[in-house]
Amino acid sequence: MKYISKLNKKYCIYKWCNGKNVYFGTFNTLKEAQKYRDFLINHDWDLKYRKRSPRKYNLPKYIYKKPGEDMFIIRKTVDYQQVHLGYYKTLQEAIKEKEFYESINWDLDLLDLY
């Protein structure tokens, strides 16, 4: 089905926009996904209609919980590529490391200096 992918038992809408695959939402049924896809087509795929995934654990930006484990991941898009910047046993460790990356403005080339 054009723009709709099945992921496990859900249906996700993606469309190639500006050189990247853009997520527009996840739906429980194919019928719901088709209806929303048609809505998006009628509105010229306006990005303001993208559905955002709710942050499951209310974590700080760029920090995610590793599924099925008590680990935290720092993840950020850098130069159009998603980069994993480490796994941490505690949220506090992840926050401290994220603050370090923010202090160098996420410039990964500077890591060799530290």
Rosetta blueprint (number, residue, H / E / L):
1 M L
2 K L
3 Y L
4 I E
5 S E
6 K E
7 L E
8 N L
9 K L
10 K E
11 Y E
12 C E
13 I E
14 Y E
15 K E
16 W E
17 C E
18 N L
19 G L
20 K E
21 N E
22 V E
23 Y E
24 F E
25 G E
26 T E
27 F E
28 N L
29 T L
30 L H
31 K H
32 E H
33 A H
34 Q H
35 K H
36 Y H
37 R H
38 D H
39 F H
40 L H
41 I H
42 N H
43 H L
44 D L
45 W L
46 D L
47 L H
48 K H
49 Y H
50 R L
51 K L
52 R L
53 S L
54 P L
55 R L
56 K L
57 Y L
58 N L
59 L L
60 P L
61 K L
62 Y L
63 I E
64 Y E
65 K E
66 K L
67 P L
68 G L
69 E L
70 D L
71 M L
72 F E
73 I E
74 I E
75 R E
76 K E
77 T E
78 V E
79 D L
80 Y L
81 Q E
82 Q E
83 V E
84 H E
85 L E
86 G E
87 Y E
88 Y E
89 K L
90 T L
91 L H
92 Q H
93 E H
94 A H
95 I H
96 K H
97 E H
98 K H
99 E H
100 F H
101 Y H
102 E H
103 S H
104 I L
105 N L
106 W L
107 D L
108 L H
109 D H
110 L H
111 L H
112 D H
113 L H
114 Y L
